[in-house]
Amino acid sequence: MKKVHSDQENARRESLVALKELGIDPYPAATFDVNTTSTKIKETYNEGDELNVVIAGRLMSRRVMGKASFAELQDSYGRIQIYVNRDEICEEEDKTLYNKVFKKLLDIGDFIGIKGSVFTTRVGEISINVKELTVLTKTLRPLPLPKSDADGTVHDAFTDPEKRYRQRYVDLVVNPHIKETFIQRTKITNSMRSYLNDKEYLEVETPILQPIYGGAAARPFKTHHNTLDMDLYLRIANELYLKRLVVGGFDGVYEFSKDFRNEGMSRFHNPEFTQMELYVAYKDYSWMMDLVEEMVEKIAIDLHGKTEVKVGDNIINFKRPWKRYTMYEAIEHFTGFDISNMDENAIINTAQKLGVKVENSMGRGKLIDEIFGEKCESQLIQPTFITDYPVEMSPLTKKHRTKEGLAERFEGFCNSKEICNAYSELNDPLDQRVRFEEQLELAKRGDDEAMLIDEDFLKAIEYGMPPTAGLGIGIDRLSMIMTNSNSIQDVLFFPQMKNKID
């Protein structure tokens, strides 16, 4: 089917043809060497200075006044006013560049490069007097820019979330303030990486395509490798590979990993997400709690200059130490029920009393997790560690050294959501095999998130893995909190969306 263009799109295509007929390449391949930015000009220029600049960006507005015009140029850093005088940019009698090109054939959104000198207008606005103008890219679609009435009322702003997420490239142009969210996200990972590198931990890479998925309780995405004629899975976690490296002799390894889970979507869940996982030999989960507090406090200070961060209506304070509850303590504190000595049937009855939905596939650990998730998580606004999980919930975790039936595991919560998960890692290969076999029994009961037995991983720890502390931090969730973003889609450049053709 032939694509039908709007009148505006047709007009731009006609301008494209006209530019070519004038001998102007609308998509030149030559380098255009800028020497400054809009922000640097505004920060460094003082009235009376002689400052010549070369800058490039999008044409975002234009006010034509006969042989001269004012316009706005937007680069990666912001906008700056430019002054275009026909007699400055056109040679002798040929006024084509101004009369035809700038006034008629250029459109809002087109990329141009300019050379000129900086000056201050009579109303005090720093501007650039253009001496040379080069067409760099002709746009064929109009930008959805907001329009303002005489009274200042704004119409047609590009604010619809679905459109913004689907067309992030447009969103970044017309709502340039959202760039700050993604700049902050990069600062978060840079801060974390700097912290870990200072401790001389090694950043590594592990496989995304795995023959056996593991390291978490989740449904995987499945694919097939034609040459090897074997099924593979997109990783749900990189834990088991990183622990293989600890077996191999690295005392501290970490990875920023893209993980994939074939699960539901919400404003807190995307099927593709980013985690930082860290494994350190000769440490335990208590030591790892201290590291998380220190690292996240540092991130808050690096981003905001202080430990306090505004998130919605709350002020979150990441200053150490954070509050700590065991899982049983949290459930008793927020529900009034002590379930620590209950068997599975008693926990089912308690869940039903609390209005928590249960399913036949749920074992004791999953039941406790449901109660905690439904009745406790929403109460955890300030940074809080929940520790000592039932061993059934933690098949890769070392059993608690003093508390029967529990595992040395913690999760960090903030603003009612989990942001990290950590263990004293299970390094007993015989116990690990039993735990994997228990997971298979859960799978037979219908638990489609139960883990598989990874024989190669068992082989690895049979060669010996030292006592190890492991950590996974959700970068997307942490970014939501640190940037005061309401949805995970706001901190992902390209969140997963249902197919839609327009």
Salt bridges, closest charged atoms under 4 A:
GLU9 OE1 - HIS5 ND1 3.55
GLU9 OE2 - ARG141 NH1 3.46
GLU72 OE1 - ARG79 NH1 3.14
ASP87 OD2 - LYS67 NZ 3.07
ASP87 OD1 - ARG86 NE 3.50
ASP87 OD1 - LYS95 NZ 3.39
ASP107 OD2 - LYS138 NZ 2.32
ASP110 OD2 - LYS138 NZ 2.86
ASP149 OD2 - HIS155 NE2 2.61
ASP156 OD2 - LYS147 NZ 3.66
GLU162 OE2 - ARG166 NE 3.01
GLU162 OE2 - LYS500 NZ 3.89
ASP171 OD1 - ARG164 NE 2.96
ASP171 OD2 - ARG168 NH1 2.81
GLU203 OE1 - ARG193 NE 2.86
ASP229 OD1 - HIS224 NE2 3.07
ASP231 OD2 - LYS222 NZ 3.36
ASP231 OD1 - HIS224 ND1 2.84
GLU239 OE2 - LYS243 NZ 2.87
GLU255 OE2 - ARG235 NH1 3.42
ASP259 OD1 - ARG235 NE 3.13
GLU272 OE2 - LYS258 NZ 3.93
ASP284 OD2 - ARG401 NH2 2.88
ASP290 OD1 - ARG324 NH2 3.26
GLU293 OE2 - ARG324 NH2 3.48
GLU294 OE1 - LYS199 NZ 3.88
GLU294 OE2 - ARG320 NH1 3.55
GLU297 OE1 - ARG320 NE 3.02
ASP302 OD2 - LYS298 NZ 2.63
GLU344 OE2 - ARG445 NH2 3.45
ASP388 OD1 - HIS400 NE2 3.57
ASP388 OD2 - LYS403 NZ 2.87
GLU392 OE2 - ARG364 NH1 3.77
GLU408 OE2 - ARG401 NE 2.50
GLU411 OE2 - ARG409 NH2 3.20
GLU425 OE1 - LYS243 NZ 2.69
ASP431 OD1 - ARG435 NE 3.21
GLU441 OE2 - LYS444 NZ 3.25
ASP447 OD1 - LYS366 NZ 3.48
ASP448 OD2 - ARG219 NE 3.73
GLU449 OE1 - LYS366 NZ 3.18
ASP454 OD1 - ARG244 NH2 3.28
GLU455 OE1 - ARG433 NH2 2.91
ASP456 OD2 - ARG244 NE 2.95
ASP476 OD1 - ARG185 NH1 2.76
ASP490 OD1 - ARG164 NH1 3.98
